[in-house]
Every structure is written in C-alpha cells, then in structure tokens.
Amino acid sequence: MSTISKATQLLYASDQLPDIDISSESMPIFTTTAFTWNSISEAIEGYAKTKTGDGYSYIRTNNPNRTALATAITQLEGGEASLICASGMGAITSTLLTFLQSGDHIIYSNCCYGETLDVMKQLFTKFGVETTAVNIENMDEVTAALRPNTKIIYTEVVANPLMKVADVPALAKLIHKNDGLLIIDNTFTTPFAIQPLSLGADIVIHSLTKFLNGHSDALAGSVTAKKELIDQINPVSMFCGTPADPYSTWLVFRSLRTAFLRVPRQMQHAAILAKTLARDPRVQAVYHPSIESFSGHETAKKLFANDASMCGMVSFVVSEDFAQRDEFSRRLQLVHYAPTLGGVRTTYQQPVYSSHAHLSDEERRKAGITPGLIRVSVGIEPIEDILADFKQALDAFDR
Ligand SMILES: Cc1ncc(COP(=O)(O)O)c(C=O)c1O
C-alpha cells in the first residue's frame, strides 16, 4: 500500500516491539519488574540494548508497554521520540528540571493548569529560577518579558480554564532568537487538532490522563521531542522516578486505539455547545476558540483546520448567585461535576472550587476567574442530549 491514513497507522502502531515477539492481537501487560538473562555475558548485552532502547532490564528504566505507548504518541505528535511518565505533572517537572538551572529565566502563560502555575511559582523559584507569568495572547507582553537568560517559554495551546490561545509559531520564533525552548502542553487540544512540533515547538507535553486516554481510569503523561532532547530528559525522569507503571500505560495504549473516533467528535460537539450557549440569554460569556468575538479567535483560525477541530473544552459564565448555581448543578441530569476532563462522558467543574481554589477571590478575579465560571469537558454522547440537559438546567437562572 502506498499511503496509510493516520487513523490506521495508530491502530497498528507498536505491533512490533524491540526484542519481544508479540503475536497476540492485543498488547499484553508486562507487569514484571525485571527481565532475566541466562549468563553474565547476556546481562552485559541486555544492559547495552536497554541503553539504546532495543531491550529491557529494570521496570523503571524500560518497559515494553511504555515503549509501545511512546511509539504511538511519537507518531501522533510527529516527533522523534517520547517518554511516558506517571502523570502529566511528572512529564512537566521532569522536563523543566532537565532544562532549567539556578539563574535561568522562564516565561509562562498565566492561564495554565493550576498546579503547573504552582510548579513555576513555588518549586522553581525555590531553586533560584527567575519566572515571569504573561498573558500568552499578548505577544507584546511576551516579547517584553524576554531576558538574555530566558531559556524556556511554556504554555498550553488553548489554556485552562479561559481558553486563551497561544500563537505557537510566533512564540517559537521569539524563543529561538534566545536559543531557548518552546514547551507546549497539548492536553486540551490533542494532536488531532494541532501538532505543535510541526509549528516550531521543541517539546510537547500531555496529561494522558485526559483526552488521549479518554476513559477516566488512568493517570499518565508524555513528553515528545527530538531524540536528542528526550535523551536528556530520560535520566532526570529516571532519577525522579517519574516513568509510568505498566498497567496505567497499557490502559492508555488500549484507549488510544479509539482516540480517532472519540476526540474529533468531542471537539466537534464542543464547538456546537459553545455556539448554543453563546445564544442563550442566561449565559454571560462563552470561552471557546471557535467563538468569533473571543479574544483568541483570529489566532485559532491560523492554528486549526476549522471550528470543529479546536478543543473539546468550553467555559462559560453564569450568574454568581450561589443558590442559582447550585440549583443549576442539581438540575443537570447527565452532565456531572468531576475534577477531571477529557473523558467520554460530559463533565463540568468550577475553577473557584477546584483548580483555582487556593487563590484569593481578588487574585482569581484579576485572572478573569469568577464564581460564575463553569468549565465543561464535552464527552461523546449525542450532542442533542447534552444541549437538552444544559437548556433545562439553565432555567435555574430564570428565577
Ligand atoms: C492542561 C493540563 N496539563 C497538565 C495537567 C496535569 O496532569 P496530571 O493530572 O495527569 O498530572 C492537567 C491536569 O488536569 C491539565 O489539565
């Protein structure tokens, strides 16, 4: 066959693994902590193979399930190599610990996952790293923040929870002037919407816990980049113990086989939900890159193929009245509160109670996060069911 579609490639990714004969139709789980050898000379050869990624020794160093998933993620992101970590946070911290040292400077989006912000503010400042938070949609502000010692720009493509859109090619151009790295968290957008490496980013990170796993039953993360960068991150991940365990890795690999069916549908339904909410008089604002009046819309048009392939997340703002919000939440019959995202069932959460709970009301309002902000992760249900559920629940705001 001359060309095979990406969807089919993903189904057949990792059918063959180095040094292991797999003839089963599905991937087995290699829960073993070690692979054994029959002699010292075999052990020496085995360790050498482990070093080049052509064999396996100890579970933290290498594992066939991680190799299988890494191959699939590398293929999806169009990179050279990937690491599979125990969580998205494991992927983020291992990567930043590799490339930052005392005296370096990092610019990061002020609109990121709450604990990513904590890593910048609490962890790296403790080690003498200079940090600057910016509004990532404002390229003038990002440019002004650049210092001679700026090593990294870090952002999500569509950022949590206000959906700010990062101009990936422009950010890459800027940081490359400094010989620095652009690190992109592609969790919200997924490689089905955008492949940041093809737009100039150096490293792409995922919380695989979210859309790519999609079944809300595993914790994992990934880092994808050129092999020479992955080879630098790998020892740090080893030292910090961030490689993922085989079972979670296997779960994500299994789920990834249907990601081509799930994620595009979630993104398409999110765009429909965003447009429907924008027309509802009870809704004060809608944040989704497909909304024309939205601040990141023009950048989004450059980055994504169309409205239906941007992001499966939508945020919207309703009244701050607690009784009304609580009634709204009780009225919802399908959509339910869950402090996660990217699953096959539609969920929501309020950043004031979860990701941004540790900030003061003043700090949150400054960042645009009010008690009326609701963040929705759109699942794979027929969209009519989800629209109907929101429509009847929004009646709570009519009283
Ligand atoms: C955009 C984003 N990045 C990273 C993370 C951290 O991922 P994990 O919970 O897998 O450590 C999250 C968690 O929600 C997230 O939303």
The ligand as a Gaussian input file, in Angstrom:
#p B3LYP/6-31G(d) Opt

LIG

0 1
 C       -3.623000      21.071000      30.807000
 C       -3.137000      20.154000      31.883000
 N       -1.832000      19.863000      31.946000
 C       -1.336000      19.045000      32.910000
 C       -2.164000      18.502000      33.863000
 C       -1.587000      17.595000      34.916000
 O       -1.871000      16.262000      34.547000
 P       -1.931000      15.023000      35.583000
 O       -3.130000      15.218000      36.448000
 O       -2.018000      13.838000      34.659000
 O       -0.680000      15.053000      36.364000
 C       -3.542000      18.766000      33.823000
 C       -4.443000      18.181000      34.824000
 O       -5.623000      18.417000      34.827000
 C       -4.043000      19.622000      32.806000
 O       -5.338000      19.937000      32.740000

